[in-house]
């Protein structure tokens, strides 16, 4: 398994139930095929560099995890179809095992 990092943000006015649902769906997508979530960091509200969907702020979350490369396509699909997630980025971390 390789080390990855996922950074995503939702609208700052998103309720906790929706945010928890997003986190649960991401956790299922990672762990379904044997992946492991290493850490979850809630970065909180940050100002966006440019306006996205009439938003000037986003509520960011960073997730470090280990997974097989085949799982990344499924995780990307899950994040794309989730309306609460405005933007996301998955990066392979070569500096971690």
N, C-alpha and C positions, 0 to 999 in steps of 0.2 A: 504494500500500500504506500501511496505517496502522501506527502503533507500538502494541504491546501489551506487557503484563507478565503473566506467569503465576506464581502462587505456589501451591505444593502441598506436602503433607507425607505421608510414609510412616511406618509404625511404626518406632521407633528400633532395634528388633532385626531389621529387614529386612536380609538379606544383600546383599553387593555385586553379585552376579549379577542378582538381582531388580531392584535399584535401577538397574543399567546397562540392563536390559531396558526399564524404564519410560522412562528417558531416551532410548533408541533409538526407542521407539514415539512419543514426543512429537516428537522430531526429524523422523521420517518424516512425521507428521501436519502439521507446520509447513512443511517443505520440499517436499512432494509437488506442490503447486500453485505453486511459485515463491517461497514465503516464505523469510525469512532469519532465522537465530538470531543475535542481536547479542551477547549475553553470558549466561553461566550462573554463578550465584553459589550455592555451597553454604553455607547458613546454619548447618547443623549442628543439634544437638538443642536444642530450646526447650521450655519448660514451656507446656502448653496452659491456656487460661483456664478450661476446664471439661473434664470427662472425655468422651472420644469412643471408643466401642468398647472400653471398659475401659483406655484409654491415658491417661496423664497427661502424656506427652511426645511430641513428634513431631520427625522429621528433615526440616527444611525446605529447599526449593530454590526459587530465584527465577530465572526465565528472561525476558529481554527479547528481543523479536523483532518483525519487521515481516511482516505478512501481509495478504491481502485479507480483508474482513469475512466473506465466504462460508466461509472456512477455519475460522473460530472455532467454528462449529457442529460440524464434524467433530472438531476438537480436543476440544471439550467432551464429545462422545460417547465418544471414545477414553478420556478420563480417567474418565468415569463407569463404564465397563465394566471398568476395570482394578481388581482387588481390592486391589492393593498401595497404591494412592493412596487415602488416607482422606478428604481434603478438598482442594479446589482452588478457585482463583479467577482468572479472566481479566479484566483491566481494560484498557480503551483509554487510552493515554497521549496526551492532547492537548498536553502540554508538549514532546513530541518529534516530529520529522519522520519 
